[in-house]
């Protein structure tokens, strides 16, 4: 049984590393194409796109998430959403039934989640799209000790398909979220962090395995 677990872990790590190399290759091709285009025009288009995304998210009224169900807490302390999680792309903000959200309708633009650490709160509609791609989202509020925040940031930066940000709306100091799954941890040394990462980073719950975690928004 232990050997099977090790083999599964090694296979998942190899798959993540393979996807990371594929993303790096796509990035290199993208840079070559960008160099051949007009820098001014490209910059203007990017700026206009980001402005449009933010304007649509901020200006339009909240929409109800096409989400129904409730959490069921397992013996391992992980809460699993039992029910439906919408996956429709929307231009409005979404009223999610939990904070941070574990899924639901979301914006077409995802947050970069290739070990990205953000120091400001994210728009949930973008972070949820990252979850759909198989990312684990680490969040913390003002009650989390700075030492734990710093240690978690260092871990996230070394882990593809993860992202981290503050969230003062959440109930507990430190929380881990994947698509359809969530748990609270006691601090950066909590062994449940490694367990959660191992299981849910590009885990079986991922609606779109292998989808990019770069090329999105970087707040």
C-alpha positions as CSV (number, residue, x, y, z in Angstrom):
1,X,0.0,0.0,0.0
2,X,2.8,2.3,0.9
3,X,4.6,1.5,-2.4
4,X,1.4,2.2,-4.3
5,X,1.0,5.6,-2.6
6,X,4.6,6.5,-3.4
7,X,4.2,5.5,-7.1
8,X,1.0,7.6,-7.3
9,X,2.8,10.5,-5.8
10,X,5.8,10.2,-8.1
11,X,3.5,9.9,-11.1
12,X,1.6,13.1,-10.1
13,X,4.8,15.0,-9.6
14,X,6.1,13.9,-12.9
15,X,2.8,14.9,-14.6
16,X,2.9,18.4,-13.0
17,X,6.6,18.8,-14.0
18,X,5.7,17.8,-17.5
19,X,2.9,20.3,-17.7
20,X,5.2,23.0,-16.3
21,X,7.7,22.3,-19.0
22,X,5.0,22.5,-21.6
23,X,3.9,25.9,-20.2
24,X,7.5,27.2,-20.3
25,X,7.7,26.1,-23.9
26,X,4.5,27.9,-24.7
27,X,5.8,31.0,-23.0
28,X,9.0,30.9,-25.0
29,X,7.1,30.6,-28.3
30,X,4.8,33.5,-27.1
31,X,7.8,35.7,-26.4
32,X,9.2,35.1,-29.9
33,X,5.8,36.0,-31.5
34,X,5.5,39.1,-29.3
35,X,8.9,40.4,-30.4
36,X,7.9,40.3,-34.0
37,X,4.8,42.5,-33.3
38,X,4.5,46.1,-32.4
39,X,5.2,46.6,-28.7
40,X,3.1,49.6,-28.4
41,X,0.1,48.0,-30.0
42,X,0.4,44.8,-27.9
43,X,0.7,46.9,-24.7
44,X,-2.4,48.9,-25.6
45,X,-4.4,45.7,-26.3
46,X,-3.4,44.1,-23.1
47,X,-4.1,47.2,-21.1
48,X,-7.5,47.5,-22.8
49,X,-8.4,43.9,-22.1
50,X,-7.4,44.1,-18.4
51,X,-9.4,47.4,-18.0
52,X,-12.4,45.8,-19.7
53,X,-12.2,42.7,-17.4
54,X,-12.0,44.8,-14.3
55,X,-14.7,47.2,-15.4
56,X,-17.1,44.4,-16.1
57,X,-16.4,42.8,-12.8
58,X,-16.8,46.0,-10.8
59,X,-19.6,47.8,-12.6
60,X,-22.1,45.1,-13.1
61,X,-24.4,43.8,-10.3
62,X,-23.7,40.5,-8.5
63,X,-25.1,37.4,-10.1
64,X,-26.2,34.3,-8.1
65,X,-23.8,31.4,-8.5
66,X,-25.4,28.4,-10.2
67,X,-24.3,26.4,-7.1
68,X,-26.4,24.3,-4.8
69,X,-25.5,21.9,-2.0
70,X,-23.5,21.9,1.2
71,X,-20.2,21.0,2.8
72,X,-19.6,17.5,4.3
73,X,-16.6,17.3,6.6
74,X,-14.5,14.1,6.3
75,X,-12.6,12.4,9.1
76,X,-9.4,14.0,7.7
77,X,-10.9,17.5,8.4
78,X,-11.4,18.3,4.7
79,X,-14.7,19.8,3.8
80,X,-16.1,18.5,0.5
81,X,-18.9,20.3,-1.4
82,X,-21.7,17.9,-2.0
83,X,-23.9,19.3,-4.8
84,X,-23.5,21.3,-7.9
85,X,-20.8,23.9,-8.7
86,X,-21.5,26.0,-11.8
87,X,-18.8,26.4,-14.4
88,X,-20.2,29.1,-16.7
89,X,-18.1,32.1,-17.7
90,X,-19.7,35.3,-16.5
91,X,-18.8,39.0,-16.8
92,X,-20.5,39.9,-13.5
93,X,-19.3,39.4,-9.9
94,X,-20.7,36.2,-8.3
95,X,-22.3,35.8,-4.9
96,X,-20.7,32.6,-3.7
97,X,-22.2,30.6,-0.7
98,X,-18.8,30.2,1.0
99,X,-15.6,32.2,1.5
100,X,-13.2,31.6,-0.1
101,X,-15.3,29.9,-2.8
102,X,-14.5,26.3,-3.8
103,X,-16.0,26.6,-7.2
104,X,-18.9,28.0,-9.2
105,X,-19.5,30.4,-12.1
106,X,-16.4,32.5,-12.7
107,X,-14.7,35.0,-15.1
108,X,-13.0,33.9,-18.3
109,X,-9.7,35.3,-17.0
110,X,-7.9,33.2,-14.4
111,X,-5.4,34.4,-11.8
112,X,-1.8,33.2,-12.6
113,X,-1.3,30.3,-10.3
114,X,2.2,29.0,-11.0
115,X,3.4,29.5,-7.5
116,X,2.1,33.1,-7.5
117,X,1.9,35.0,-4.1
118,X,-0.3,38.0,-4.0
119,X,-0.2,40.6,-1.3
120,X,-3.7,42.0,-2.0
121,X,-7.1,40.3,-2.0
122,X,-8.1,38.7,-5.3
123,X,-11.4,38.9,-7.1
124,X,-13.0,35.6,-6.4
125,X,-14.3,35.2,-9.9
126,X,-10.8,35.0,-11.2
127,X,-9.3,32.8,-8.5
128,X,-12.1,30.3,-8.9
129,X,-11.1,29.9,-12.5
130,X,-7.6,29.0,-11.2
131,X,-9.2,26.3,-9.1
132,X,-10.9,24.9,-12.2
133,X,-7.4,24.5,-13.7
134,X,-6.4,22.4,-10.7
135,X,-4.7,25.0,-8.5
136,X,-4.7,25.0,-4.7
137,X,-5.4,28.4,-3.2
138,X,-3.8,29.4,0.1
139,X,-5.6,32.3,1.9
140,X,-5.1,34.0,5.2
141,X,-6.7,36.8,7.2
142,X,-5.2,39.4,9.6
143,X,-5.2,36.9,12.5
144,X,-2.5,34.7,10.8
145,X,1.0,35.2,12.3
146,X,3.4,36.8,9.9
147,X,5.9,34.0,10.4
148,X,3.3,31.5,9.1
149,X,2.4,33.8,6.2
150,X,6.0,34.1,5.2
151,X,6.7,30.4,5.5
152,X,3.6,29.5,3.4
153,X,4.6,32.1,0.8
154,X,7.9,30.4,0.4
155,X,6.2,27.0,0.0
156,X,3.8,28.3,-2.6
157,X,6.5,29.9,-4.7
158,X,8.1,26.5,-5.1
159,X,4.9,24.7,-6.0
160,X,3.4,24.9,-9.5
161,X,-0.4,25.1,-9.6
162,X,-0.7,27.1,-6.4
163,X,-1.5,30.7,-5.5
164,X,-1.7,32.6,-2.3
165,X,-3.5,35.8,-1.2
166,X,-5.0,37.6,1.9
167,X,-8.8,37.2,2.5
168,X,-10.1,39.1,5.5
169,X,-13.6,37.8,4.8
170,X,-12.7,34.2,5.7
171,X,-13.5,32.9,9.1
172,X,-10.2,31.1,10.0
173,X,-6.7,32.5,9.9
174,X,-5.3,30.1,7.3
175,X,-7.3,28.1,4.8
176,X,-6.6,25.8,1.8
177,X,-9.0,25.6,-1.1
178,X,-9.2,23.4,-4.2
179,X,-12.1,22.9,-6.6
180,X,-14.9,21.4,-4.4
181,X,-12.6,21.0,-1.3
182,X,-11.5,23.1,1.6
183,X,-9.8,22.9,5.0
184,X,-8.4,25.0,7.8
185,X,-4.9,24.5,9.1
186,X,-3.2,25.6,12.3
187,X,-0.1,27.1,10.8
188,X,2.7,26.7,8.3
189,X,4.1,23.6,10.1
190,X,0.7,21.8,10.0
191,X,1.4,18.5,8.2
192,X,-2.1,18.7,6.7
193,X,-0.7,21.3,4.3
194,X,1.6,18.8,2.5
195,X,-1.2,16.3,2.5
196,X,-3.7,18.7,0.9
197,X,-1.1,19.8,-1.7
198,X,-0.2,16.2,-2.5
199,X,-3.9,15.3,-3.0
200,X,-5.4,18.3,-4.7
201,X,-2.7,20.1,-6.7
202,X,-3.8,18.9,-10.2
203,X,-5.7,16.2,-8.3
204,X,-8.6,14.1,-9.4
205,X,-11.1,16.9,-8.5
206,X,-9.7,19.1,-11.3
207,X,-12.4,19.9,-13.9
208,X,-9.7,21.0,-16.5
209,X,-6.5,19.0,-15.8
210,X,-3.5,20.4,-17.5
211,X,-5.0,23.8,-18.3
212,X,-2.6,26.7,-18.0
213,X,-1.7,28.5,-14.8
214,X,0.2,31.2,-16.6
215,X,-1.0,33.7,-19.2
216,X,-3.8,35.0,-16.9
217,X,-4.1,37.9,-14.6
218,X,-1.4,39.0,-12.2
219,X,-2.7,41.5,-9.8
